[in-house]
Amino acid sequence: MVTNLPVLRRTVLALAISAFALAGFARADDPPKPRPETAAPSGQKGSRGGGPQNTSQASPSAAELHRLPPDSTTKQTLDLPGRTLNFAATAGSIRVFDGKGEPLADIAYTSYELDGADRATRPVTFLFNGGPGASSAWLQFGAAGPWRLPLDGEALSPSASPEVKPNAETWLDFTDLVFIDPVSTGYSRFVASSEDARKSFYSVDADANSIALVIRRWLEKHDRLTSPKYVAGESYGGIRGPKVVRQLQLQHGVGVRGLIMVSPLLDFREFTGTSLLQYVATLPSYVAVAREAKGPVKRADLADVEAYARGEFLADLVKGEADKEATNRLADKVAELTGIDQAVSRRLAGRFDVGEFRREFDRKNGKVTGRYDASVRGFDPYPDSSSSRFGDPSGDSLQAPLTSAAVDVLTRKLNWRPDGSYEVLNGAVEGNWDFGRGINPPQSVSELRQILATDAKLNVLVGHGLFDLATPYFGTKRVLDQLPAFVTQRVKFVVYPGGHMFYSRDGSRQAFRSEVERLIRE
């Protein structure tokens, strides 16, 4: 999941996060030890002298009242075609403290470790989604975990069964898995109520630091510091991923062998304001949607559109609407490629933002396309309205079954029963997020360059879906093409039929899993 761009534009000028947030976190789970003369048990005031303290009426602290249940580890068996996997599943949390030893938040995780493997050499992969505000359920139950919830686009509805099935494409065959839910997603929660505590997580850099800290603490807690380590992030995870790896390298003494990014957003700048590059990024996906309506499409089938987008299309965009000839030429070509009415394309000067394309593509039938997967179409609830008031038929229908599936697996299969609600996609996080300082939109390309330059053994895999309008694949391709030549052989870019969650399609999920296995086994 990735944030809606209008929210970014409203928040990109937010004030810098406080020194408190930038100062980082203390060691997770183990708060700094107070000096012996001031130490006191929880619920009892410290005292340097005087008589004995009466502890019989001591009440738990507010932090303890909010604590998640103790970790639960269960033995599991997964019967799959041609093999059986026996593994330990742990659902639990890691508490994060500030520099003074005060608890800030409990970060929930779910880990799967294969039985009988050498812990020193067995790879372990840490996975998170984006948003910001999305739990890791999307990757866990859609792509990589031992159980999968079928995410079949138009065939899935909010009332669909949330029953998970054994995942034949689980990554557990070749790597242990740790799914992390950033604070305020899944069951992760604040245990401190101050505004400073919230700021220490709800910003680009502090968020990355908190996830890096949780990774390091999990490695220590499970005696896995010598294991080969990998990081995987989806969507806004493209901002998180390189920053987390950089934090692990510099601040936490942890090296990472590989970075996997699923439908990532690496740079907000091309989607901000009046940038012409947003139209270059989205055009190949628009055309992929039009061609998919007539038959199966692969990226190779879009070579002509990619060449046009980076060539004549961009040249005509740059000339501007003052050049009527160039504008009409551009608009007519876009209409031809997408099938949208020529008059509409000319009215918009061939410059379709995502919302306009989603409504205009099949407007004659009163339908809108999905944002996460534009090959999925649903009814426009207000087809005669002059304003756009529709949701996402490719994403909205997933939230109910995915939430129920996550809760069912955690409570019934893994025997971990927190109180409170499970947040699969928490919009309040996005609304309160500090996206940056001054006029610089967030980007992770700088960190991507740094981590590749710092570690010559680090490899990167980037996967995208053809029909994704939230993070269009061609926008990422443009960014990766600007990387220095020395990283060319270590960054692999793959594109599959599908949307933002391209792994919902069987063929795409299987193909991407093979690429991940190749990255980890090499």
MARBA-673634 format. One record per residue: x, z negated, y of N, C-alpha, C in turn. Coordinates in steps of 0.1 Angstrom, whole numbers, plus 5000, padded with zeros to 4 digits. Layout:
<torbas>
XZYXZYXZY
...
</torbas>
This chain:
<torbas>
500850004988500050005000500950005013
500450075023501250075035500250055047
500749995057499949955068499350075075
498150055081497550165089498350185102
498650305105499550335116499050285130
497650285132497250235145497550085147
497650015136498049875137499449865142
500349955136501749955141501849975156
501050075160501150105174500749995183
499749905178499349795186500349675186
501249675175502049565173503549595175
503949725177505349755177506049695189
505249665200505849605212505849445211
505549395199505449245198506749185202
506649055206507848975209508748965197
510048945200511048925189510648795181
510848805168510648685160511548575165
511148455163511848335169513148315162
514048235168515248205162515048125149
513948055149513647985136513548085125
512848195127512648285116513948355112
514748395122515948465120517048385113
516948255115517948165109517948165094
516848225088516848235074516248105068
516348105055515747995047516747915040
516447795037517347715029517147755014
517847695005517747734991516347704986
515747804979514447794974514447684963
513347614961513047514951513847384953
515047394958515847274960516147254975
515347174981515547154996516847084998
517447095010518647025014518446875012
519446805006519346665003519546585016
518646495019518846405030519946305027
520546255038521546145036520946035028
521745965020521245865011520545755019
521045715030520345605037519045635043
518645765043517345805049516445865038
516945875026516145935015514945845012
513845905009512645825005511845914996
511145844986510345924978509145994985
508646104980507546164986506346074988
505746075000504545985002504945845007
506245825009506745695014507645705026
507445635036508245645048509645595045
510645655051512045605049512245475057
513145395052513445275059514845235056
515645195067517045155065517145005061
516044935063516144795060514844735058
514644605059513344535057513044515043
511844475041511544435027511144555019
510744535007510344644998509144715003
508944845000507844925004506744914994
505544914998504344914990503945054987
504145104975503945244972502645264964
501945164961500745174953499645264959
499645264973498545344979499145474985
500345514981500945634987500145754983
499945844993499145964990500046084990
499646184983500446304982500546374996
501646434998501846505011500946635011
500746685023499946805024500546915016
501846925015502547035008502247014993
502246894988501946874974500546904970
499646884980498246924977498047074976
498947144982498847294982499747354971
500447274964501447324954500647404943
501247514939500747594928501047514915
500347544904500547474891501947494886
502447404877503747424871503847564864
505047614863505247744856504647734842
504047844837503547854824504247964816
504947934805505548034797504848044784
504448164780503848194767504548304760
504448294747504948404738503948514736
504348634738503348744737503948854727
503048924721503349044713502549164717
503249274719502549394724502749504713
501649544707501749654697501549794704
502549874704502550004710502850114700
502550234703502850344694504350344691
504650334678506050334673506850214675
506350114681507149994683506249874686
506849754684506249624688507249544696
506749504708507549424717507149274717
508049194714507849044715508648994727
507948924735508548884748507948744753
508648684762508148564769507648604782
506448564785505748584798505748454806
506148454818506148334827505348364839
504348284842503648294855503948164862
504548174874504948054881505248084896
505947994902506248014916507547954920
508047994931509347934937509047884951
509347764953509047704966510247734976
509847774988510847804998510847705009
511947655013512147555024512847605036
512647545047513347575059514747505059
515447525069516847465070516847315070
515747255074515647115074515147045061
514847135052514347085039512847065039
512147115049510647115049510047235041
509147205033508547315025507747415034
507947545031507247645039506247715030
506547765018505647845011505947834996
504947864988505147884973504948034971
506048094965505948244962505748254947
504648324944504348334930505048454924
505348444911505948564904505348564890
505548674883505148694869506348764863
506948704853508148764847507848794832
508548894827508448934813509848954808
510248874797511648884792511548914777
512149014773512149064759512848964750
512248924738512948834729514148904723
515148814720516248864712517348934720
517148954733518149034740519248944745
520448994748521548924753521248914768
521048784773520648764786521748804796
523048804792524148844801524148994804
523649074794523749214796522349284797
521349214795519949274796519649294810
519249424814518849444828517549374832
517449334845516249274850515849344863
514649384864514149454876513149374883
513249364896512349284905511449384913
510149364912509249464917508249404927
507949474938507049424948506349544954
505149524959504449634966504649624981
503749674989503949675003502849625011
502249715020501149675028501649675043
502249575049502449445042501049375040
501049295029499749235025499249265012
500049345004499649384991500349304980
499649264970500349194959501049294950
501749244940502449324931501549384919
500249354920499349394909499349544907
499549624918499449764917500549824908
501749774909502849814901502749754887
502349624887502349554874501249614865
500049634870498949674861498649824862
499449894870499250044871500350124865
501650064865502750144861503650074851
504249954854505449904847505149794838
504149714840503949594832503549624817
503449514809503049534795501649574793
500749534803499349574802498949664814
498049754812497749854822496249864824
495849864836494449894840494250044843
493450114836493350254839492850274853
493650354861493350384875493050524877
491850564873491550714871490850774883
491150734896490650794907489150794908
488550914908487150924910486350864898
486950854886486350794875486250644876
486950584885487050434887486150394898
485350284896484450234907484650084908
484150024918484249884920483649804908
482649864901482049794890482649834877
483749904877484349944864484949824857
485049834844485549724836486949684840
487349564842488649524846489549494834
489149534822489849504810491149584809
492249514807493549584806493849624792
494749724790495049774777496649774776
497149764763498549774762499149904769
500249884776500749994784501950064776
501650184771502650254763503850294771
503650294785504750334794505350214801
505250094795505849984801507350004802
507949944812509449954814510149844806
509349754799509949644792510849684781
510749804776511649844765513049844770
513349874782514749884787515149794798
514149704803514549614814513549494814
513949374816513049264819512449294833
511249234835510449264847510049134854
510249134867509849024875508949074887
507749044887506849094898506648984908
506949014921506948914932505748944941
505048834944503948844954504348774967
504648854977505048784990503948694995
504348605004503448495008502148565013
501048495010499648535014499148655006
499848694995499348794986499348734972
498548784963498348724950497948574952
498648484945498348344947499348274956
500348354961501348294970500748244982
501248134987500548064998501547985007
501147965019501847875028501547725024
502547645025502347495023502547425036
503047505046503147455060502147525068
501647455078500547505087501047555100
502247525104502747555117502847705120
502747745132502947885136504347935133
505347845135506647885132506847915117
506147845109506247875094505748015092
504648045098504048185096505048285101
505648265113506548365118507748385109
508148285101509348295093509048385081
507848435079507548535068506948665073
506148655084505448765089506148855098
507348905094508148995103509049075093
509449185098510249285090511449215083
512249155091513549105086513348975079
512548885084512348755077511648775063
510748875063510048905050511148945040
512049035043513049085034513948975030
514248885039515148775036514448675026
513148655028512448565019512348615005
512148755003512148814990513548804984
514548834991515948834986516248684981
515748584989516048454985515248414972
514048464970513348434958513948504946
514548624948515248694937516448614933
517248574943518448494939518048364932
516948294937516548174930516048194916
515348304914514848334901516048354891
517048424896518248454888518848324884
519048234893519648104890518748014881
517448014884516447934876516447984861
516648114859516448164845517848204839
518948164846520248184840520548334838
520248414849520348554847521348614858
522148534864523048584874523948704870
524348704857525248804852524548934847
523248924847522449044842522549164852
522549284847522449404857521049394864
521149414877519949384885519449514892
518149524893517449644899516349594908
516049674918514949634927514049754928
512749734928511749844929510649804939
510349894948509349864959508449984961
507249954964506250064966505750064980
505550184986504950194999505750135010
505150025017505949955027507149885019
507149885006508349844999509549935001
509250055007510350145012511050085024
510450005032511049935043511749805037
511049735028511549615022512749645013
512649745004513649764994515049764999
515449865007516849865012517249745019
516349685027516649555034516949445024
516149435014516249325004517649344997
517949464993519249484986520349454996
520249485008521349455018521449305020
520349235020520349085021521049025009
520649074997521249024985522749044985
523249164990524649194990525449094999
524849075011525649005022525348865023
524048815020523748675023523548595010
523348654999523048584987523948604975
524948684977526048694967525448764954
524548854956523948924944524149074946
524749144936524849284936523749354929
523349464933522249544927522749674922
522349714909522849834904521949954908
520649934911519850044914518650004922
518150094931516950074939515950184935
514750144932513750234929512650224939
512250334945511250334955510050424952
508850374952507650444948506850474960
506550594963505850634975506250564987
507550564990507950475001507750535015
507650445025507850475039509150425043
510050505048511350465052511550455067
510750525074510950525089509550555096
509150455103507850465110507850565122
509050605126509150675139508450805139
508450875128507851005128506351005127
505750885125504350865125503850795137
504650775147504350705159504050785171
503050755178502750825191502550975189
503351055197503151195198504251275190
504951205181505951275174505451395166
506051505168505651635162505951635147
506951545143507351545129506251495119
505251425125504151375116503351495111
503251605118502551725113503351805103
504651795105505551865095505551785082
505451655083505451575071504251585063
503051605069501851605062501351745057
501851855064501351985060501452025046
502652005039502652035025501651965016
501451835020500451765012499051815014
498751855027497451915030497252035021
498252125020498152245013498052214998
498752114993498752074979497352044975
496551974984495251934981494352054980
494552154989493752274989493952354976
495252364972495552434960495152364947
495152234948494752154936493252174933
492452204944491052224942490752354934
491752444933491652564925492352564912
493252464910493952454897495152354898
495752324887496952224887498052274897
498652184903499752214913500952124910
502152194911503352124910504152144924
505152064926505852074938506452214940
506952274929507452404929506552514935
505252484934504252574939504052564954
504752474960504652454975505952494982
506852564975508152604982507852684994
506852774994506552855006506152775017
505352665014504752585025505852495031
506752445022507852355027508752445037
509052565033509852655041509152685054
507852705054507152725066507152605075
506952485069506752365077508052335084
509252355078510452325085511052435093
510352555092510752675100509852715111
509052815108508152875118507152775124
506652685115505652585119506252495129
507352435126508052345135508452415148
508852545147509252615159508052635169
506952665163505752685171505252555177
505352445169504952315174505752285187
507052305186507952275197507652355209
507152475208506852555220505652495227
504752415221503752345228502452425230
501452365234500152435235500052525248
501052505256501152595268501452745263
502052755252502252885246501052925237
500152995243498853025236499053105223
500053195224500253285213500853205201
501753115204502353035193501352935188
500552885196499552785192498452845183
497952965187496953035179497553075165
498853125166499453165154499553045144
499952935149500152815141498752775136
497752765144496452715140495852805130
495952935131495453035121496153025108
497452995108498152985096497752855088
497552745096497152625090495752635084
494852705091493552735085493652815072
494452915072494652995061495152915049
496152835051496752755040495852645035
495052585044494252465040492752505036
492352615041490952655039489952595049
490452525059489652465069489252575079
488052565084487552665093488452695105
488652825107489652865118489252815131
487952805135487552755148487952605149
487852535139488152395139489652375141
490452455134491852455135492352495149
491752595154492152635168491752525178
490652455176490252345185491252235185
491852215173492852105172494252155173
494352285177495652345179496552335166
495852335155496552325142497252195139
496952095148497651965147496551865141
496551865128495551775121496251635118
495751535124496151405120495451375107
495951265100495451245086493951225086
493351145095491951125096491151245098
491651335107490951465109490951555097
492051565090492151645078491151585068
491151455066490351395055488851425057
488451435070487051465073486751615073
487651695078487351835079487451915066
488251865057488551945045487351985037
486451895035485251925028483951875035
484051895048482951845057481651915054
481652045049480452115046479652055035
480251975027479551905016479351755019
479651715032479551575036480451485029
481651535025482551445018483851435025
484551325023485951295028486951285017
488151315020489151295010489751155010
490451115000491150985000492350995009
492750875013494050865021495150845011
494950755001496050734991496150854982
495050914979495051034970494051134976
494451234983493551324990492951424980
493351424967492651504957491351444953
491151314956489951244953488951254966
487751284963486751294974485551204972
485051154982483851074982482951104993
481751054993480751085004481051015017
480951085028481051025041479750945044
479850815046478650735048477950775061
478650835070477950885083478351025086
477851115077478251255079477851325092
476851275099476351335111476951265123
477751165121478251085133479451165139
479451155153480551225160481851145158
481851025153483050945151483250925136
484450895132484850885118484650735114
483750715105483450575100483450575085
484550605078484550615064485750535058
485550495046486650425039487550515032
488150465021489050555013488550554999
487950664995487450674981488450664970
489750684974490850674964491450534963
491050444972491650314972490650204972
489550214979488650104980488050064967
487850164958487250144945488150064935
489450054939490349994930490449844931
490149794943490449654946489649554937
488349584935487649484927488149474913
488249584905488649574891490149534890
490949564900492349524900492449374902
491749324911491749174914491249104901
490149144895489649074884490649084872
491249204870492249224860493449124861
493949114874495049024876494748884873
493548834878493148694876492948674861
492348764854492148754840493448744832
494448824835495648824828496448684830
496448644843497148524847496548404840
495248394841494548274836494348274821
493948384815493548384801494748414792
495548524796496648554787497848464789
498148434802499348364806499148214809
497848174808497548034809498047964822
497948034833498347984846497147994855
496647874860495347874867495447804880
495947874890495947824904494547814909
494347724919493047724926493147824938
492047844945492047944955491848084950
491848184960491548314957492848404955
492748494946493848594944493648704954
494648734962494648834972495348954968
494649064963495249184959495749264971
494949254982495349334994494749255006
495649185013495249085024495449155037
494349195044494449265057494849165068
494749035066495148945077496648945078
497348975068498848975069499249095078
498749215075499049325083498649305098
497549245100497049215114497949125122
498649035115499548935122501048965120
501349085115502749115113503449155125
504749105126505549145137506449265132
506049385137506749505132508049545138
508449465149509749505154509949445168
511049475174511449425187511549545197
511049525209511149625219510349755215
511049865217510349995214510850065201
511549985193512050045181511150025169
510450125164509650105152510550075140
510050005130510849965119511250085110
512450075105512950175096514050105087
514250165075515150105066516250205062
516350315069517350415067518750365069
518850285080520150225083520650135071
519750055066520249975054520450055042
519650165040519950255029521350315029
521650355041523050415043524050305040
523850185045524850075043525050035028
523850025021524049975007524650084999
524450205002525050314994526550324997
526850305010528350305014529050185008
528350065008529049945003529349944989
528449994981528549994966528450134960
529650184956529650324951529050344938
528650234931527950234918526450224920
525950204931524550194934523850324934
522750334926521950464925520550434930
519950544935518650524941517750634935
516450594931515450684926514250674935
513750784940512650794949511550884943
510350824941509250904935508050904944
507351024945506251044954505151124946
503951114952502851194947502551314957
502151424952501851544960500751524970
499751444966498451434974498351314982
499451244984499551114992499551145007
498551095014498551115029498950985036
499050875028499550745034501050755037
501850805027503250825029503550965023
503451065031503551205025505051225020
505051295009506351315002507351395011
506851485019507751575027508451495038
507751385043508351305053509551235048
509451185035510651115029511751215026
511351335022512351445019513151475031
512551485043513251505055514251395058
513851265056514651155059515951155049
515651185036516751175027517751295029
517251405034518151515037519151495048
518851385056519851355067520951255062
520851205050521851115045523251185044
524351115044525651175043525851235030
526751335029526951405017527451325006
528151215009528751134998527751064989
526451054994525450994985524551094978
524851224979523951324974523751304959
524751274951524651264937524051134932
523851044942523350904938521950874943
521350974949519950964953519151074947
518151034938517351134931515951124937
515351244940514051254946513151334937
512051274933511051344923509651334929
508951434927507551444932506651494920
505451424919504551454908503151474913
502351544905500851544908500351404909
499551384919498951244921499051204935
498551084938498551034951499650924953
499250834962500150714965500450644952
499450624944499750564930499750674920
500750764921500750884913500850844898
501250724896501350674882499950654875
498950664883497550664877497350784868
498050894870497951004861498950994850
498451014838499250994826500551074826
500451204829501651274828502751234839
502251204851503151154861503751024858
502950934852503450794849504550814838
504250894828505250914817506550974822
506451074831507651134836508451044845
507750964853508550874862509150764854
508450714844509050614835510350664829
510350794825511650844819512750844829
512450874842513450874852513950734855
513050634855513550494856514450454845
514050494833514850454821516250514822
516250644826517550714828518450644838
517850604849518550524859519150394854
518350324847518850194842519750204830
519650294822520450304810521850374813
521950444824523150524827524350434830
</torbas>
